Amino acid sequence: MKNIKFILAAILLFTVSATYAQFSNTTSNEIENWGGVRVSYSSYTLDMENDIDADIDPISKLSIGYIKSFSISKDIPLYIETGANASWSFGDLFDEFGVNISATMLTLDVPVNFGYKYNINDQVSIFPYIGATFKYHLQGELELEYDGDSETIDMFDEDEGDGNRFQYGLQIGATLGYEKFNFGISYGFDLNKLADDTKTKNLSFTIGYNF
């Protein structure tokens, strides 16, 4: 519920800011679509409900992909931005009491963002956005090690992990552009669970280049 309230408040703030910027800087923006490549690093958190008195550590997530924007107004720089990313998540979730649990996932991500591009000058722009994310997990494994023994669990096998291959969620972020280069930060969380006892969220940092 707190996450939903946060997103709704961000939507309201974004709408008011974009409207004010449009009336205050009508001549400073040009309607121009873009496409480009993006590389990002995320701190990917799996909140697992368990009986162990310890925190589950976040894992790393590396992504590479392509994005494309589409203007939705002839007069106002409002855009839909979408694309596709291939993501590799990896790292130790838990390493205490002689027990180690690590995870790896290969995922296809499709973001769909709505944003307002504000040109600060001819070289610098900022693109705040809100949007949805759609993920399909191609592969996922948990490796458990204890007392020298190890076991690998397929997260998406019905008999082993029973995870959800398809997830959807919300995100909010901003991209700072300098000429054709850009730098971004975003926060997102999934609305459905990765598994019966696991929720996910991530903080991402992105660099990119527009064609």
C-alpha positions as CSV (number, residue, x, y, z in Angstrom):
1,M,0.0,0.0,0.0
2,K,2.9,2.4,0.8
3,N,4.4,1.7,-2.6
4,I,1.1,2.4,-4.4
5,K,0.7,5.7,-2.5
6,F,4.2,6.7,-3.4
7,I,3.6,6.1,-7.1
8,L,0.3,8.0,-7.0
9,A,1.9,10.9,-5.3
10,A,4.8,10.8,-7.9
11,I,2.2,10.8,-10.7
12,L,0.5,13.9,-9.3
13,L,3.8,15.7,-8.8
14,F,5.0,14.8,-12.3
15,T,1.7,16.0,-13.9
16,V,1.8,19.3,-12.1
17,S,5.5,19.8,-12.9
18,A,5.1,19.0,-16.5
19,T,2.1,21.4,-16.9
20,Y,4.0,24.2,-15.2
21,A,7.1,23.6,-17.3
22,Q,5.0,23.7,-20.5
23,F,3.4,27.0,-19.7
24,S,6.7,28.5,-18.4
25,N,9.0,27.2,-21.2
26,T,6.9,26.8,-24.3
27,T,9.7,27.8,-26.6
28,S,12.5,25.8,-25.0
29,N,11.4,22.3,-26.1
30,E,11.4,20.6,-29.4
31,I,9.3,17.5,-30.4
32,E,12.0,15.0,-31.4
33,N,11.9,11.2,-31.0
34,W,15.0,9.2,-30.0
35,G,16.3,5.7,-30.0
36,G,19.3,4.2,-28.4
37,V,21.1,1.6,-26.3
38,R,21.1,1.3,-22.6
39,V,23.3,-0.4,-20.0
40,S,22.2,-0.6,-16.4
41,Y,23.2,-1.9,-13.0
42,S,20.6,-2.7,-10.4
43,S,20.5,-3.6,-6.8
44,Y,17.8,-6.3,-7.1
45,T,16.1,-7.2,-3.8
46,L,14.2,-10.5,-3.2
47,D,12.2,-10.1,0.0
48,M,11.8,-13.7,1.0
49,E,9.4,-14.7,3.8
50,N,11.3,-17.2,5.9
51,D,11.8,-18.5,9.4
52,I,15.6,-17.7,9.5
53,D,16.4,-14.8,11.8
54,A,18.6,-13.0,9.2
55,D,18.2,-10.5,6.4
56,I,18.2,-11.6,2.7
57,D,20.8,-9.7,0.8
58,P,20.2,-7.9,-2.5
59,I,21.8,-9.4,-5.6
60,S,23.2,-7.6,-8.7
61,K,21.4,-7.2,-11.9
62,L,23.1,-6.2,-15.2
63,S,21.0,-5.2,-18.2
64,I,21.6,-4.2,-21.8
65,G,18.9,-3.2,-24.3
66,Y,17.4,-0.9,-26.8
67,I,14.8,1.8,-26.3
68,K,12.7,3.9,-28.6
69,S,10.5,6.9,-27.9
70,F,7.2,8.0,-29.5
71,S,5.8,11.5,-29.2
72,I,2.2,11.7,-28.3
73,S,1.6,15.4,-28.8
74,K,2.5,17.8,-31.6
75,D,2.9,20.7,-29.2
76,I,4.0,19.3,-25.9
77,P,7.1,17.2,-25.4
78,L,5.3,14.2,-23.9
79,Y,6.5,10.8,-24.9
80,I,6.0,7.1,-24.6
81,E,9.3,5.3,-24.2
82,T,9.6,1.5,-24.6
83,G,12.0,-1.2,-25.7
84,A,13.5,-4.5,-24.5
85,N,16.4,-5.5,-22.2
86,A,18.2,-8.7,-21.5
87,S,19.0,-9.0,-17.8
88,W,21.3,-11.2,-15.8
89,S,20.8,-11.3,-12.0
90,F,23.3,-13.0,-9.7
91,G,24.6,-13.0,-6.2
92,D,24.4,-14.4,-2.7
93,L,21.0,-14.0,-1.0
94,F,22.1,-15.5,2.4
95,D,25.4,-16.5,3.8
96,E,25.2,-17.2,7.6
97,F,25.3,-20.1,10.0
98,G,27.2,-22.2,7.5
99,V,24.4,-21.9,5.0
100,N,24.8,-20.2,1.6
101,I,22.0,-19.4,-0.8
102,S,22.8,-17.9,-4.2
103,A,20.5,-17.0,-7.1
104,T,20.9,-16.5,-10.8
105,M,18.2,-15.4,-13.3
106,L,18.1,-14.6,-17.0
107,T,15.2,-12.2,-17.8
108,L,13.7,-10.4,-20.7
109,D,12.4,-6.9,-19.6
110,V,10.0,-4.7,-21.5
111,P,9.5,-1.2,-20.0
112,V,6.7,1.2,-21.0
113,N,7.3,4.7,-19.7
114,F,5.3,7.9,-19.9
115,G,7.4,11.1,-19.6
116,Y,8.0,14.8,-20.2
117,K,11.3,15.9,-21.8
118,Y,12.5,19.3,-20.7
119,N,15.4,20.8,-22.7
120,I,17.5,22.9,-20.3
121,N,19.6,24.1,-23.2
122,D,20.8,22.9,-26.6
123,Q,23.0,20.2,-25.0
124,V,21.3,19.2,-21.7
125,S,17.9,17.8,-21.1
126,I,16.0,15.9,-18.4
127,F,13.3,13.3,-18.9
128,P,11.3,12.4,-15.7
129,Y,9.0,9.4,-16.2
130,I,6.6,7.0,-14.7
131,G,5.8,3.6,-16.2
132,A,5.2,-0.1,-16.1
133,T,7.5,-3.0,-16.4
134,F,6.9,-6.4,-17.9
135,K,9.3,-9.3,-17.2
136,Y,9.6,-12.8,-18.5
137,H,12.1,-15.0,-16.7
138,L,13.8,-17.3,-19.1
139,Q,15.8,-19.1,-16.5
140,G,16.2,-19.0,-12.7
141,E,18.1,-21.1,-10.2
142,L,18.7,-21.2,-6.4
143,E,21.8,-23.0,-5.2
144,L,21.9,-24.1,-1.5
145,E,25.1,-25.1,0.2
146,Y,25.3,-26.6,3.7
147,D,27.9,-28.7,5.4
148,G,29.7,-29.3,2.1
149,D,26.6,-30.5,0.3
150,S,24.9,-28.5,-2.4
151,E,21.5,-28.5,-4.1
152,T,20.3,-26.6,-7.1
153,I,16.6,-25.7,-7.4
154,D,14.9,-24.6,-10.7
155,M,12.9,-21.6,-9.6
156,F,10.3,-22.1,-12.4
157,D,9.9,-25.8,-12.2
158,E,6.5,-26.8,-10.9
159,D,7.9,-29.6,-8.7
160,E,10.9,-27.6,-7.4
161,G,10.4,-23.8,-7.2
162,D,6.9,-23.1,-8.6
163,G,7.9,-19.5,-9.5
164,N,6.1,-17.0,-11.7
165,R,8.0,-16.6,-15.0
166,F,5.9,-13.5,-15.9
167,Q,6.0,-10.5,-13.6
168,Y,4.7,-6.9,-14.0
169,G,5.3,-3.8,-11.9
170,L,5.6,-0.1,-11.7
171,Q,8.6,2.3,-11.8
172,I,9.6,5.9,-11.6
173,G,12.8,7.5,-12.7
174,A,14.6,10.3,-14.6
175,T,17.1,10.5,-17.3
176,L,19.6,13.3,-17.7
177,G,20.8,13.8,-21.3
178,Y,24.0,15.5,-22.5
179,E,24.1,15.7,-26.3
180,K,23.7,12.0,-27.3
181,F,24.8,10.6,-23.9
182,N,22.4,10.0,-21.0
183,F,22.5,8.9,-17.4
184,G,19.5,7.7,-15.4
185,I,18.2,6.5,-12.1
186,S,15.0,4.6,-11.4
187,Y,13.2,2.7,-8.6
188,G,10.7,-0.1,-9.3
189,F,8.8,-2.9,-7.7
190,D,6.7,-5.8,-8.9
191,L,3.0,-6.0,-8.3
192,N,2.9,-9.8,-8.4
193,K,5.3,-12.2,-6.6
194,L,8.2,-14.0,-8.1
195,A,7.2,-17.0,-6.0
196,D,4.7,-17.7,-3.2
197,D,7.0,-16.3,-0.6
198,T,9.1,-13.8,-2.6
199,K,8.5,-10.1,-3.6
200,T,11.0,-8.1,-5.6
201,K,12.1,-4.5,-6.0
202,N,15.1,-2.7,-7.5
203,L,17.1,0.5,-7.7
204,S,18.8,1.0,-11.0
205,F,21.5,3.2,-12.5
206,T,21.7,3.5,-16.3
207,I,24.0,4.9,-18.9
208,G,23.1,5.1,-22.6
209,Y,23.7,6.6,-26.0
210,N,21.1,7.9,-28.4
211,F,21.4,7.4,-32.2
